[in-house]
Every structure is written in structure tokens, then in C-alpha cells.
Amino acid sequence: MATAERPAESEQSSGPASGRLMQIGEAAERVGLSIRTIRHYEEAGLVVPSARSEGGFRLYTDADLDRLVVVRRMKPLGFTLEEMRALLAVLDALDTATGRDHDELLDRLNLFHSTATARVTALRDQLAMAEEFAATLHSRLDQHRGG
């Protein structure tokens, strides 16, 4: 892993598109994950910090945060760590692939899209059932309260 000095204060306060490095706490806050979860994803090989400070602190770029967001969005859809790794590999390779390799990567991405869409539909169905259940309970409350 590359070693980088801790960013100057002016770099730390710059905007998200600046390419600056941020420590794990700020990265966690920006993507809505705990520090522990980010460390777990690093151990699982999903996201590796782009650099480390002289003191050994993990330093993340906006591209690293983009990867964390992909993982965060896959989690509620029930994707396994292996599936997450596979999708990230496809996304990484897609930008530079050409010809047949590019087409194969698009096919794989399409499979992930289809799977995600099916899982979203299943979650919507579950939510609809849960809302119906909550409405039934509300009706029962009204009925027995005399309202």
C-alpha cells in the first residue's frame, strides 16, 4: 500500500470532488457506515484504503467512498460478500476493457442488475404485506377503542 503524508488542513476542508484523502472516521460519516463495518469490508477485500498516513492511519479517496456506497447499497438486497467482490471487480474492469472482454463484463453487470431488480421487487412485496399488517392492527385498535 502507498504511504501518504496526512493532508494539509486546507486539503481536508476542500470539497468532495477535490481528490483529497480522508481518515476512516470522516469516510464512515460521509457514507453512513460505522468504522467497524468499514474495517470489516477491508478485511473482506471489498474496499482497501488508497493510502496510509505516516502514522499508519487509513486514508480514503472519493473513489474509495464510491466503492463503500456500492457495498452499502448491496447489503440490504442480500448480496453476499463474494457477490459484492464480484460486482466491484466488474465495475473496476469495465472502464478499461475493450472488445469481447467489455461485452462479457456488460453481460455480468446485466446479471447483477437483474438480480438487484428482482430483490427490490421482493422487498417491495414484503413491505406491502407489512403495511397491510400494520393497517389491520390499526383497524383492530380503532375497533376496540370504540373509534
C-alpha contacts under 8 A as a table, 3 or more apart, distances in Angstrom:
res1	aa1	res2	aa2	distance
1	M	50	S	7.32
1	M	51	A	6.17
1	M	52	R	7.28
2	A	50	S	7.11
2	A	51	A	4.98
2	A	52	R	6.46
3	T	51	A	5.36
3	T	52	R	4.80
3	T	53	S	5.76
3	T	54	E	6.52
4	A	51	A	5.92
4	A	52	R	5.66
4	A	53	S	4.92
4	A	54	E	6.40
5	E	52	R	7.73
5	E	53	S	4.96
5	E	54	E	5.51
6	R	21	L	7.96
6	R	53	S	5.33
6	R	54	E	7.05
7	P	10	S	7.98
7	P	11	E	5.87
7	P	12	Q	6.25
7	P	20	R	7.35
7	P	21	L	6.51
7	P	22	M	7.86
8	A	11	E	5.25
8	A	12	Q	6.40
9	E	12	Q	5.03
9	E	13	S	6.52
10	S	13	S	5.43
10	S	14	S	6.56
11	E	14	S	5.31
11	E	20	R	6.09
12	Q	20	R	6.74
12	Q	21	L	7.31
12	Q	22	M	6.96
14	S	18	S	6.37
14	S	20	R	7.46
15	G	18	S	5.61
16	P	19	G	7.07
16	P	20	R	7.76
16	P	62	D	6.75
17	A	62	D	7.23
19	G	61	T	6.13
19	G	62	D	6.36
20	R	61	T	6.20
20	R	62	D	7.68
21	L	59	L	5.49
21	L	60	Y	5.26
21	L	61	T	5.07
21	L	62	D	7.92
22	M	26	E	6.23
22	M	27	A	6.39
22	M	59	L	5.17
22	M	60	Y	5.14
22	M	61	T	6.56
23	Q	26	E	5.70
23	Q	27	A	6.29
23	Q	57	F	6.79
23	Q	58	R	5.80
23	Q	59	L	4.79
23	Q	60	Y	6.24
24	I	27	A	4.91
24	I	28	A	5.92
24	I	35	I	6.49
24	I	38	I	7.90
24	I	57	F	7.87
24	I	58	R	6.07
24	I	59	L	6.57
24	I	60	Y	6.96
25	G	28	A	5.13
25	G	29	E	6.26
25	G	35	I	6.34
26	E	29	E	5.06
26	E	30	R	6.11
27	A	30	R	5.17
27	A	31	V	6.29
27	A	60	Y	6.81
27	A	65	L	6.72
28	A	31	V	5.48
28	A	32	G	5.78
28	A	33	L	4.95
28	A	34	S	5.54
28	A	35	I	5.65
28	A	38	I	7.11
29	E	32	G	5.26
29	E	33	L	6.64
29	E	34	S	7.58
31	V	65	L	6.71
31	V	68	L	7.06
31	V	69	V	6.25
33	L	37	T	6.33
33	L	38	I	6.81
33	L	72	R	7.75
34	S	37	T	5.13
34	S	38	I	6.40
35	I	38	I	5.15
35	I	39	R	6.23
36	R	39	R	5.12
36	R	40	H	6.18
37	T	40	H	4.93
37	T	41	Y	6.18
38	I	41	Y	5.05
38	I	42	E	6.21
38	I	47	V	7.82
38	I	68	L	7.75
39	R	42	E	4.96
39	R	43	E	6.22
40	H	43	E	5.05
40	H	44	A	6.17
41	Y	44	A	4.94
41	Y	45	G	6.26
41	Y	46	L	5.28
41	Y	47	V	5.94
42	E	45	G	5.08
42	E	46	L	5.73
42	E	47	V	4.95
42	E	48	V	5.30
42	E	49	P	7.81
43	E	46	L	7.68
44	A	47	V	7.99
44	A	81	L	7.31
45	G	48	V	6.74
45	G	85	R	7.36
46	L	67	R	7.91
46	L	71	V	7.86
46	L	81	L	7.75
46	L	84	M	7.21
46	L	85	R	5.69
46	L	88	L	7.54
47	V	64	D	6.68
47	V	67	R	6.56
47	V	68	L	6.70
48	V	64	D	7.40
49	P	52	R	7.32
49	P	58	R	5.83
49	P	59	L	5.59
49	P	60	Y	5.01
49	P	61	T	7.60
49	P	64	D	6.61
50	S	58	R	7.91
50	S	59	L	6.20
50	S	60	Y	5.57
50	S	61	T	6.53
50	S	64	D	7.08
51	A	58	R	6.33
51	A	59	L	5.07
51	A	60	Y	6.79
52	R	55	G	7.61
52	R	56	G	5.26
52	R	57	F	5.26
52	R	58	R	4.74
52	R	59	L	5.26
53	S	56	G	4.99
53	S	57	F	5.09
53	S	58	R	6.66
53	S	59	L	6.70
54	E	57	F	7.47
60	Y	63	A	7.93
60	Y	64	D	5.72
60	Y	65	L	7.03
61	T	64	D	5.12
61	T	65	L	6.46
62	D	65	L	4.92
62	D	66	D	6.17
63	A	66	D	4.96
63	A	67	R	6.49
64	D	67	R	5.18
64	D	68	L	6.41
65	L	68	L	4.91
65	L	69	V	6.18
66	D	69	V	5.10
66	D	70	V	6.39
67	R	70	V	5.11
67	R	71	V	6.39
67	R	88	L	7.38
68	L	71	V	5.11
68	L	72	R	6.05
69	V	72	R	4.91
69	V	73	R	6.09
70	V	73	R	5.22
70	V	74	M	6.26
71	V	74	M	5.08
71	V	75	K	6.25
71	V	84	M	6.43
72	R	75	K	5.44
72	R	76	P	7.64
73	R	76	P	6.52
73	R	77	L	7.47
74	M	77	L	5.35
74	M	78	G	6.78
74	M	79	F	5.75
74	M	84	M	7.14
75	K	78	G	5.42
75	K	79	F	5.79
75	K	80	T	7.71
76	P	79	F	7.66
77	L	116	A	6.78
77	L	119	R	5.93
77	L	120	V	6.92
79	F	83	E	5.84
79	F	84	M	6.41
80	T	83	E	5.09
80	T	84	M	6.19
81	L	84	M	4.97
81	L	85	R	6.13
82	E	85	R	5.03
82	E	86	A	6.17
83	E	86	A	4.99
83	E	87	L	6.19
84	M	87	L	5.21
84	M	88	L	6.16
85	R	88	L	5.19
85	R	89	A	6.16
86	A	89	A	5.10
86	A	90	V	6.32
87	L	90	V	5.02
87	L	91	L	6.20
87	L	109	L	7.19
87	L	112	F	7.27
88	L	91	L	5.03
88	L	92	D	6.01
89	A	92	D	5.06
89	A	93	A	6.13
90	V	93	A	5.25
90	V	94	L	5.89
90	V	105	L	5.96
90	V	108	R	7.33
90	V	109	L	6.85
91	L	94	L	5.25
91	L	95	D	7.27
91	L	109	L	7.89
92	D	95	D	6.60
93	A	96	T	5.81
93	A	97	A	5.94
93	A	105	L	7.71
94	L	97	A	5.28
94	L	102	H	6.21
94	L	105	L	6.29
94	L	106	L	7.58
97	A	101	D	5.82
97	A	102	H	4.81
98	T	101	D	5.77
98	T	102	H	4.76
98	T	103	D	7.78
99	G	102	H	5.36
99	G	103	D	6.46
100	R	103	D	5.02
100	R	104	E	6.17
101	D	104	E	5.15
101	D	105	L	6.18
102	H	105	L	5.12
102	H	106	L	6.20
103	D	106	L	5.05
103	D	107	D	6.26
104	E	107	D	5.02
104	E	108	R	6.31
105	L	108	R	5.03
105	L	109	L	6.09
106	L	109	L	4.94
106	L	110	N	6.02
107	D	110	N	5.02
107	D	111	L	6.38
108	R	111	L	5.09
108	R	112	F	6.47
109	L	112	F	5.09
109	L	113	H	6.18
110	N	113	H	4.90
110	N	114	S	6.12
111	L	114	S	5.07
111	L	115	T	6.13
112	F	115	T	5.08
112	F	116	A	6.03
113	H	116	A	5.10
113	H	117	T	6.05
114	S	117	T	5.11
114	S	118	A	6.18
115	T	118	A	5.18
115	T	119	R	6.20
116	A	119	R	5.10
116	A	120	V	6.10
117	T	120	V	5.09
117	T	121	T	6.26
118	A	121	T	5.12
118	A	122	A	6.31
119	R	122	A	4.98
119	R	123	L	6.17
120	V	123	L	5.04
120	V	124	R	6.18
121	T	124	R	5.06
121	T	125	D	6.26
122	A	125	D	5.07
122	A	126	Q	6.25
123	L	126	Q	4.99
123	L	127	L	6.07
124	R	127	L	4.97
124	R	128	A	6.12
125	D	128	A	5.09
125	D	129	M	6.36
126	Q	129	M	5.15
126	Q	130	A	6.18
127	L	130	A	4.96
127	L	131	E	6.07
128	A	131	E	5.10
128	A	132	E	6.18
129	M	132	E	5.05
129	M	133	F	6.18
130	A	133	F	5.03
130	A	134	A	6.20
131	E	134	A	5.05
131	E	135	A	6.10
132	E	135	A	5.05
132	E	136	T	6.14
133	F	136	T	5.05
133	F	137	L	6.31
134	A	137	L	5.12
134	A	138	H	6.18
135	A	138	H	4.94
135	A	139	S	6.17
136	T	139	S	5.09
136	T	140	R	6.27
137	L	140	R	5.03
137	L	141	L	6.20
138	H	141	L	5.05
138	H	142	D	6.24
139	S	142	D	5.06
139	S	143	Q	6.02
140	R	143	Q	4.94
140	R	144	H	6.15
141	L	144	H	5.32
141	L	145	R	5.97
142	D	145	R	5.17
142	D	146	G	6.14
142	D	147	G	4.81
143	Q	146	G	5.39
143	Q	147	G	5.99
144	H	147	G	7.45
